[in-house]
Amino acid sequence: MLTVTVPSAFADKWLLWRLESFQKQHPYYDLRIDTSSHLVGFATERIDAGIRYSAGT
Protein backbone atom coordinates (compact mmCIF):
# COMPACT_ATOMS: atom_id res chain seq x y z
CA MET A 1 0.00 0.00 0.00
CA LEU A 2 1.22 3.48 -0.90
CA THR A 3 -0.23 6.30 1.20
CA VAL A 4 0.00 9.89 -0.01
CA THR A 5 -1.26 12.95 1.84
CA VAL A 6 -2.33 15.96 -0.22
CA PRO A 7 -4.52 19.01 0.29
CA SER A 8 -8.12 18.36 -0.73
CA ALA A 9 -8.05 21.10 -3.39
CA PHE A 10 -4.97 19.52 -5.01
CA ALA A 11 -6.62 16.10 -4.95
CA ASP A 12 -9.80 17.46 -6.50
CA LYS A 13 -8.24 19.67 -9.17
CA TRP A 14 -5.24 17.56 -10.22
CA LEU A 15 -4.61 14.20 -8.57
CA LEU A 16 -7.96 12.41 -8.77
CA TRP A 17 -8.12 12.94 -12.52
CA ARG A 18 -4.87 10.99 -12.92
CA LEU A 19 -5.53 8.04 -10.61
CA GLU A 20 -7.06 5.78 -13.24
CA SER A 21 -3.99 6.13 -15.45
CA PHE A 22 -1.69 5.49 -12.48
CA GLN A 23 -3.60 2.36 -11.49
CA LYS A 24 -3.48 1.01 -15.04
CA GLN A 25 0.29 1.53 -15.16
CA HIS A 26 0.89 0.20 -11.62
CA PRO A 27 -1.81 -2.39 -10.91
CA TYR A 28 0.01 -3.97 -7.96
CA TYR A 29 -0.07 -0.82 -5.82
CA ASP A 30 -2.94 -0.16 -3.47
CA LEU A 31 -3.07 3.62 -3.37
CA ARG A 32 -4.51 5.45 -0.37
CA ILE A 33 -5.08 9.21 -0.57
CA ASP A 34 -5.22 11.19 2.67
CA THR A 35 -6.69 14.69 2.25
CA SER A 36 -6.18 15.95 5.77
CA SER A 37 -4.59 19.36 6.12
CA HIS A 38 -2.36 18.68 9.12
CA LEU A 39 1.38 18.24 8.71
CA VAL A 40 2.25 14.60 9.19
CA GLY A 41 5.06 13.00 11.13
CA PHE A 42 6.55 10.50 8.70
CA ALA A 43 8.29 8.67 11.55
CA THR A 44 5.10 8.13 13.51
CA GLU A 45 2.32 7.98 10.90
CA ARG A 46 1.77 5.53 8.07
CA ILE A 47 2.28 8.09 5.29
CA ASP A 48 4.72 7.39 2.46
CA ALA A 49 4.68 10.76 0.68
CA GLY A 50 3.21 14.19 1.18
CA ILE A 51 2.48 17.15 -1.07
CA ARG A 52 2.00 20.59 0.46
CA TYR A 53 2.25 24.15 -0.80
CA SER A 54 2.86 27.37 1.11
CA ALA A 55 4.62 30.69 1.07
CA GLY A 56 7.62 28.97 2.67
CA THR A 57 7.13 30.02 6.26
PDB file with one MODEL, atoms N, CA, C and O in Angstrom:
MODEL        1
ATOM      1  N   MET A   1       0.841  -1.179   0.000  1.00  0.00           N
ATOM      2  CA  MET A   1       0.000   0.000   0.000  1.00  0.00           C
ATOM      3  C   MET A   1       0.888   1.244   0.000  1.00  0.00           C
ATOM      4  O   MET A   1       1.872   1.319   0.735  1.00  0.00           O
ATOM      5  N   LEU A   2       0.534   2.190  -0.813  1.00  0.00           N
ATOM      6  CA  LEU A   2       1.219   3.475  -0.900  1.00  0.00           C
ATOM      7  C   LEU A   2       0.247   4.543  -0.415  1.00  0.00           C
ATOM      8  O   LEU A   2      -0.838   4.700  -0.977  1.00  0.00           O
ATOM      9  N   THR A   3       0.632   5.274   0.623  1.00  0.00           N
ATOM     10  CA  THR A   3      -0.230   6.298   1.200  1.00  0.00           C
ATOM     11  C   THR A   3       0.371   7.673   0.943  1.00  0.00           C
ATOM     12  O   THR A   3       1.526   7.938   1.278  1.00  0.00           O
ATOM     13  N   VAL A   4      -0.434   8.539   0.343  1.00  0.00           N
ATOM     14  CA  VAL A   4      -0.001   9.895  -0.012  1.00  0.00           C
ATOM     15  C   VAL A   4      -0.965  10.883   0.624  1.00  0.00           C
ATOM     16  O   VAL A   4      -2.181  10.719   0.531  1.00  0.00           O
ATOM     17  N   THR A   5      -0.427  11.904   1.268  1.00  0.00           N
ATOM     18  CA  THR A   5      -1.258  12.950   1.836  1.00  0.00           C
ATOM     19  C   THR A   5      -1.133  14.212   0.984  1.00  0.00           C
ATOM     20  O   THR A   5      -0.033  14.659   0.660  1.00  0.00           O
ATOM     21  N   VAL A   6      -2.281  14.767   0.635  1.00  0.00           N
ATOM     22  CA  VAL A   6      -2.331  15.959  -0.220  1.00  0.00           C
ATOM     23  C   VAL A   6      -3.470  16.855   0.251  1.00  0.00           C
ATOM     24  O   VAL A   6      -4.427  16.366   0.851  1.00  0.00           O
ATOM     25  N   PRO A   7      -3.385  18.141  -0.006  1.00  0.00           N
ATOM     26  CA  PRO A   7      -4.522  19.014   0.295  1.00  0.00           C
ATOM     27  C   PRO A   7      -5.734  18.611  -0.556  1.00  0.00           C
ATOM     28  O   PRO A   7      -5.576  18.155  -1.689  1.00  0.00           O
ATOM     29  N   SER A   8      -6.918  18.776  -0.016  1.00  0.00           N
ATOM     30  CA  SER A   8      -8.120  18.356  -0.733  1.00  0.00           C
ATOM     31  C   SER A   8      -8.288  19.087  -2.063  1.00  0.00           C
ATOM     32  O   SER A   8      -8.750  18.488  -3.034  1.00  0.00           O
ATOM     33  N   ALA A   9      -7.925  20.361  -2.128  1.00  0.00           N
ATOM     34  CA  ALA A   9      -8.046  21.104  -3.387  1.00  0.00           C
ATOM     35  C   ALA A   9      -7.119  20.517  -4.456  1.00  0.00           C
ATOM     36  O   ALA A   9      -7.502  20.417  -5.621  1.00  0.00           O
ATOM     37  N   PHE A  10      -5.913  20.135  -4.068  1.00  0.00           N
ATOM     38  CA  PHE A  10      -4.969  19.522  -5.010  1.00  0.00           C
ATOM     39  C   PHE A  10      -5.502  18.178  -5.497  1.00  0.00           C
ATOM     40  O   PHE A  10      -5.420  17.862  -6.683  1.00  0.00           O
ATOM     41  N   ALA A  11      -6.047  17.395  -4.577  1.00  0.00           N
ATOM     42  CA  ALA A  11      -6.618  16.100  -4.953  1.00  0.00           C
ATOM     43  C   ALA A  11      -7.759  16.288  -5.943  1.00  0.00           C
ATOM     44  O   ALA A  11      -7.840  15.582  -6.948  1.00  0.00           O
ATOM     45  N   ASP A  12      -8.628  17.232  -5.660  1.00  0.00           N
ATOM     46  CA  ASP A  12      -9.795  17.465  -6.503  1.00  0.00           C
ATOM     47  C   ASP A  12      -9.438  18.026  -7.876  1.00  0.00           C
ATOM     48  O   ASP A  12      -9.981  17.585  -8.888  1.00  0.00           O
ATOM     49  N   LYS A  13      -8.547  18.977  -7.912  1.00  0.00           N
ATOM     50  CA  LYS A  13      -8.238  19.674  -9.170  1.00  0.00           C
ATOM     51  C   LYS A  13      -7.188  18.987 -10.035  1.00  0.00           C
ATOM     52  O   LYS A  13      -7.152  19.215 -11.244  1.00  0.00           O
ATOM     53  N   TRP A  14      -6.323  18.140  -9.439  1.00  0.00           N
ATOM     54  CA  TRP A  14      -5.236  17.558 -10.223  1.00  0.00           C
ATOM     55  C   TRP A  14      -5.095  16.044 -10.051  1.00  0.00           C
ATOM     56  O   TRP A  14      -5.079  15.306 -11.037  1.00  0.00           O
ATOM     57  N   LEU A  15      -4.995  15.587  -8.825  1.00  0.00           N
ATOM     58  CA  LEU A  15      -4.612  14.199  -8.571  1.00  0.00           C
ATOM     59  C   LEU A  15      -5.685  13.185  -8.949  1.00  0.00           C
ATOM     60  O   LEU A  15      -5.383  12.196  -9.617  1.00  0.00           O
ATOM     61  N   LEU A  16      -6.912  13.405  -8.542  1.00  0.00           N
ATOM     62  CA  LEU A  16      -7.964  12.413  -8.773  1.00  0.00           C
ATOM     63  C   LEU A  16      -8.183  12.124 -10.250  1.00  0.00           C
ATOM     64  O   LEU A  16      -8.557  11.013 -10.625  1.00  0.00           O
ATOM     65  N   TRP A  17      -7.948  13.125 -11.082  1.00  0.00           N
ATOM     66  CA  TRP A  17      -8.123  12.939 -12.524  1.00  0.00           C
ATOM     67  C   TRP A  17      -7.060  12.024 -13.116  1.00  0.00           C
ATOM     68  O   TRP A  17      -7.233  11.530 -14.230  1.00  0.00           O
ATOM     69  N   ARG A  18      -5.981  11.790 -12.411  1.00  0.00           N
ATOM     70  CA  ARG A  18      -4.873  10.992 -12.919  1.00  0.00           C
ATOM     71  C   ARG A  18      -4.784   9.596 -12.282  1.00  0.00           C
ATOM     72  O   ARG A  18      -3.938   8.794 -12.677  1.00  0.00           O
ATOM     73  N   LEU A  19      -5.628   9.308 -11.324  1.00  0.00           N
ATOM     74  CA  LEU A  19      -5.531   8.039 -10.607  1.00  0.00           C
ATOM     75  C   LEU A  19      -5.803   6.823 -11.494  1.00  0.00           C
ATOM     76  O   LEU A  19      -5.130   5.801 -11.357  1.00  0.00           O
ATOM     77  N   GLU A  20      -6.752   6.916 -12.376  1.00  0.00           N
ATOM     78  CA  GLU A  20      -7.064   5.776 -13.238  1.00  0.00           C
ATOM     79  C   GLU A  20      -5.853   5.393 -14.088  1.00  0.00           C
ATOM     80  O   GLU A  20      -5.534   4.213 -14.231  1.00  0.00           O
ATOM     81  N   SER A  21      -5.187   6.391 -14.644  1.00  0.00           N
ATOM     82  CA  SER A  21      -3.994   6.133 -15.447  1.00  0.00           C
ATOM     83  C   SER A  21      -2.888   5.517 -14.591  1.00  0.00           C
ATOM     84  O   SER A  21      -2.215   4.583 -15.026  1.00  0.00           O
ATOM     85  N   PHE A  22      -2.699   6.030 -13.390  1.00  0.00           N
ATOM     86  CA  PHE A  22      -1.685   5.485 -12.479  1.00  0.00           C
ATOM     87  C   PHE A  22      -1.988   4.026 -12.158  1.00  0.00           C
ATOM     88  O   PHE A  22      -1.091   3.183 -12.183  1.00  0.00           O
ATOM     89  N   GLN A  23      -3.238   3.730 -11.860  1.00  0.00           N
ATOM     90  CA  GLN A  23      -3.603   2.365 -11.491  1.00  0.00           C
ATOM     91  C   GLN A  23      -3.459   1.399 -12.663  1.00  0.00           C
ATOM     92  O   GLN A  23      -3.136   0.230 -12.456  1.00  0.00           O
ATOM     93  N   LYS A  24      -3.687   1.858 -13.870  1.00  0.00           N
ATOM     94  CA  LYS A  24      -3.475   1.010 -15.043  1.00  0.00           C
ATOM     95  C   LYS A  24      -1.997   0.717 -15.248  1.00  0.00           C
ATOM     96  O   LYS A  24      -1.632  -0.391 -15.641  1.00  0.00           O
ATOM     97  N   GLN A  25      -1.146   1.702 -14.983  1.00  0.00           N
ATOM     98  CA  GLN A  25       0.292   1.530 -15.163  1.00  0.00           C
ATOM     99  C   GLN A  25       0.933   0.762 -14.013  1.00  0.00           C
ATOM    100  O   GLN A  25       1.967   0.118 -14.195  1.00  0.00           O
ATOM    101  N   HIS A  26       0.323   0.827 -12.825  1.00  0.00           N
ATOM    102  CA  HIS A  26       0.890   0.196 -11.620  1.00  0.00           C
ATOM    103  C   HIS A  26      -0.194  -0.591 -10.894  1.00  0.00           C
ATOM    104  O   HIS A  26      -0.605  -0.206  -9.799  1.00  0.00           O
ATOM    105  N   PRO A  27      -0.660  -1.677 -11.480  1.00  0.00           N
ATOM    106  CA  PRO A  27      -1.813  -2.393 -10.911  1.00  0.00           C
ATOM    107  C   PRO A  27      -1.543  -3.084  -9.573  1.00  0.00           C
ATOM    108  O   PRO A  27      -2.491  -3.446  -8.877  1.00  0.00           O
ATOM    109  N   TYR A  28      -0.294  -3.272  -9.200  1.00  0.00           N
ATOM    110  CA  TYR A  28       0.010  -3.974  -7.959  1.00  0.00           C
ATOM    111  C   TYR A  28       0.079  -3.058  -6.740  1.00  0.00           C
ATOM    112  O   TYR A  28       0.265  -3.535  -5.621  1.00  0.00           O
ATOM    113  N   TYR A  29      -0.069  -1.761  -6.942  1.00  0.00           N
ATOM    114  CA  TYR A  29      -0.065  -0.822  -5.821  1.00  0.00           C
ATOM    115  C   TYR A  29      -1.490  -0.557  -5.360  1.00  0.00           C
ATOM    116  O   TYR A  29      -2.373  -0.277  -6.172  1.00  0.00           O
ATOM    117  N   ASP A  30      -1.706  -0.645  -4.070  1.00  0.00           N
ATOM    118  CA  ASP A  30      -2.943  -0.160  -3.474  1.00  0.00           C
ATOM    119  C   ASP A  30      -2.651   1.268  -3.043  1.00  0.00           C
ATOM    120  O   ASP A  30      -1.803   1.497  -2.180  1.00  0.00           O
ATOM    121  N   LEU A  31      -3.336   2.215  -3.629  1.00  0.00           N
ATOM    122  CA  LEU A  31      -3.071   3.619  -3.366  1.00  0.00           C
ATOM    123  C   LEU A  31      -4.115   4.174  -2.402  1.00  0.00           C
ATOM    124  O   LEU A  31      -5.318   4.021  -2.612  1.00  0.00           O
ATOM    125  N   ARG A  32      -3.639   4.811  -1.357  1.00  0.00           N
ATOM    126  CA  ARG A  32      -4.511   5.448  -0.369  1.00  0.00           C
ATOM    127  C   ARG A  32      -4.198   6.933  -0.376  1.00  0.00           C
ATOM    128  O   ARG A  32      -3.043   7.331  -0.226  1.00  0.00           O
ATOM    129  N   ILE A  33      -5.231   7.755  -0.552  1.00  0.00           N
ATOM    130  CA  ILE A  33      -5.075   9.211  -0.570  1.00  0.00           C
ATOM    131  C   ILE A  33      -5.636   9.766   0.724  1.00  0.00           C
ATOM    132  O   ILE A  33      -6.788   9.509   1.075  1.00  0.00           O
ATOM    133  N   ASP A  34      -4.817  10.527   1.430  1.00  0.00           N
ATOM    134  CA  ASP A  34      -5.223  11.193   2.667  1.00  0.00           C
ATOM    135  C   ASP A  34      -5.335  12.682   2.360  1.00  0.00           C
ATOM    136  O   ASP A  34      -4.356  13.294   1.933  1.00  0.00           O
ATOM    137  N   THR A  35      -6.501  13.270   2.569  1.00  0.00           N
ATOM    138  CA  THR A  35      -6.685  14.692   2.246  1.00  0.00           C
ATOM    139  C   THR A  35      -6.782  15.562   3.490  1.00  0.00           C
ATOM    140  O   THR A  35      -7.394  16.630   3.458  1.00  0.00           O
ATOM    141  N   SER A  36      -6.187  15.114   4.575  1.00  0.00           N
ATOM    142  CA  SER A  36      -6.175  15.954   5.771  1.00  0.00           C
ATOM    143  C   SER A  36      -5.203  17.111   5.574  1.00  0.00           C
ATOM    144  O   SER A  36      -4.278  17.026   4.767  1.00  0.00           O
ATOM    145  N   SER A  37      -5.418  18.172   6.305  1.00  0.00           N
ATOM    146  CA  SER A  37      -4.586  19.362   6.121  1.00  0.00           C
ATOM    147  C   SER A  37      -3.460  19.472   7.148  1.00  0.00           C
ATOM    148  O   SER A  37      -2.637  20.383   7.060  1.00  0.00           O
ATOM    149  N   HIS A  38      -3.413  18.571   8.104  1.00  0.00           N
ATOM    150  CA  HIS A  38      -2.356  18.680   9.121  1.00  0.00           C
ATOM    151  C   HIS A  38      -1.024  18.175   8.570  1.00  0.00           C
ATOM    152  O   HIS A  38      -0.986  17.320   7.685  1.00  0.00           O
ATOM    153  N   LEU A  39       0.051  18.712   9.102  1.00  0.00           N
ATOM    154  CA  LEU A  39       1.376  18.240   8.706  1.00  0.00           C
ATOM    155  C   LEU A  39       1.633  16.910   9.396  1.00  0.00           C
ATOM    156  O   LEU A  39       1.407  16.777  10.599  1.00  0.00           O
ATOM    157  N   VAL A  40       2.092  15.950   8.656  1.00  0.00           N
ATOM    158  CA  VAL A  40       2.250  14.603   9.194  1.00  0.00           C
ATOM    159  C   VAL A  40       3.653  14.384   9.731  1.00  0.00           C
ATOM    160  O   VAL A  40       4.605  15.048   9.321  1.00  0.00           O
ATOM    161  N   GLY A  41       3.761  13.457  10.638  1.00  0.00           N
ATOM    162  CA  GLY A  41       5.055  12.997  11.127  1.00  0.00           C
ATOM    163  C   GLY A  41       5.370  11.683  10.434  1.00  0.00           C
ATOM    164  O   GLY A  41       4.792  10.651  10.773  1.00  0.00           O
ATOM    165  N   PHE A  42       6.265  11.706   9.483  1.00  0.00           N
ATOM    166  CA  PHE A  42       6.546  10.500   8.699  1.00  0.00           C
ATOM    167  C   PHE A  42       7.092   9.367   9.570  1.00  0.00           C
ATOM    168  O   PHE A  42       6.920   8.195   9.238  1.00  0.00           O
ATOM    169  N   ALA A  43       7.741   9.703  10.666  1.00  0.00           N
ATOM    170  CA  ALA A  43       8.294   8.673  11.547  1.00  0.00           C
ATOM    171  C   ALA A  43       7.215   7.991  12.379  1.00  0.00           C
ATOM    172  O   ALA A  43       7.391   6.847  12.798  1.00  0.00           O
ATOM    173  N   THR A  44       6.112   8.671  12.621  1.00  0.00           N
ATOM    174  CA  THR A  44       5.096   8.128  13.509  1.00  0.00           C
ATOM    175  C   THR A  44       3.777   7.777  12.822  1.00  0.00           C
ATOM    176  O   THR A  44       2.954   7.071  13.404  1.00  0.00           O
ATOM    177  N   GLU A  45       3.563   8.252  11.608  1.00  0.00           N
ATOM    178  CA  GLU A  45       2.320   7.979  10.897  1.00  0.00           C
ATOM    179  C   GLU A  45       2.598   7.119   9.673  1.00  0.00           C
ATOM    180  O   GLU A  45       3.719   7.099   9.164  1.00  0.00           O
ATOM    181  N   ARG A  46       1.614   6.431   9.216  1.00  0.00           N
ATOM    182  CA  ARG A  46       1.772   5.533   8.067  1.00  0.00           C
ATOM    183  C   ARG A  46       1.507   6.292   6.765  1.00  0.00           C
ATOM    184  O   ARG A  46       0.563   5.994   6.034  1.00  0.00           O
ATOM    185  N   ILE A  47       2.355   7.270   6.499  1.00  0.00           N
ATOM    186  CA  ILE A  47       2.280   8.086   5.290  1.00  0.00           C
ATOM    187  C   ILE A  47       3.595   7.899   4.544  1.00  0.00           C
ATOM    188  O   ILE A  47       4.669   8.013   5.135  1.00  0.00           O
ATOM    189  N   ASP A  48       3.513   7.612   3.248  1.00  0.00           N
ATOM    190  CA  ASP A  48       4.723   7.393   2.456  1.00  0.00           C
ATOM    191  C   ASP A  48       5.220   8.657   1.764  1.00  0.00           C
ATOM    192  O   ASP A  48       6.424   8.832   1.574  1.00  0.00           O
ATOM    193  N   ALA A  49       4.300   9.533   1.390  1.00  0.00           N
ATOM    194  CA  ALA A  49       4.677  10.759   0.683  1.00  0.00           C
ATOM    195  C   ALA A  49       3.655  11.842   0.989  1.00  0.00           C
ATOM    196  O   ALA A  49       2.488  11.559   1.263  1.00  0.00           O
ATOM    197  N   GLY A  50       4.112  13.078   0.937  1.00  0.00           N
ATOM    198  CA  GLY A  50       3.211  14.193   1.180  1.00  0.00           C
ATOM    199  C   GLY A  50       3.461  15.321   0.203  1.00  0.00           C
ATOM    200  O   GLY A  50       4.600  15.587  -0.182  1.00  0.00           O
ATOM    201  N   ILE A  51       2.385  15.982  -0.193  1.00  0.00           N
ATOM    202  CA  ILE A  51       2.481  17.150  -1.067  1.00  0.00           C
ATOM    203  C   ILE A  51       1.807  18.304  -0.340  1.00  0.00           C
ATOM    204  O   ILE A  51       0.647  18.205   0.060  1.00  0.00           O
ATOM    205  N   ARG A  52       2.530  19.381  -0.173  1.00  0.00           N
ATOM    206  CA  ARG A  52       2.004  20.589   0.459  1.00  0.00           C
ATOM    207  C   ARG A  52       2.502  21.798  -0.320  1.00  0.00           C
ATOM    208  O   ARG A  52       3.514  21.724  -1.018  1.00  0.00           O
ATOM    209  N   TYR A  53       1.788  22.905  -0.196  1.00  0.00           N
ATOM    210  CA  TYR A  53       2.250  24.146  -0.795  1.00  0.00           C
ATOM    211  C   TYR A  53       2.043  25.265   0.216  1.00  0.00           C
ATOM    212  O   TYR A  53       1.106  25.243   1.013  1.00  0.00           O
ATOM    213  N   SER A  54       2.945  26.245   0.163  1.00  0.00           N
ATOM    214  CA  SER A  54       2.855  27.370   1.105  1.00  0.00           C
ATOM    215  C   SER A  54       3.765  28.493   0.623  1.00  0.00           C
ATOM    216  O   SER A  54       4.445  28.384  -0.397  1.00  0.00           O
ATOM    217  N   ALA A  55       3.749  29.548   1.375  1.00  0.00           N
ATOM    218  CA  ALA A  55       4.622  30.687   1.074  1.00  0.00           C
ATOM    219  C   ALA A  55       6.043  30.437   1.572  1.00  0.00           C
ATOM    220  O   ALA A  55       6.925  31.272   1.371  1.00  0.00           O
ATOM    221  N   GLY A  56       6.271  29.304   2.216  1.00  0.00           N
ATOM    222  CA  GLY A  56       7.619  28.974   2.670  1.00  0.00           C
ATOM    223  C   GLY A  56       7.905  29.319   4.102  1.00  0.00           C
ATOM    224  O   GLY A  56       9.053  29.244   4.541  1.00  0.00           O
ATOM    225  N   THR A  57       6.875  29.701   4.852  1.00  0.00           N
ATOM    226  CA  THR A  57       7.128  30.020   6.263  1.00  0.00           C
ATOM    227  C   THR A  57       6.863  28.824   7.145  1.00  0.00           C
ATOM    228  O   THR A  57       7.023  28.908   8.362  1.00  0.00           O
TER     229      THR A  57
ENDMDL
END
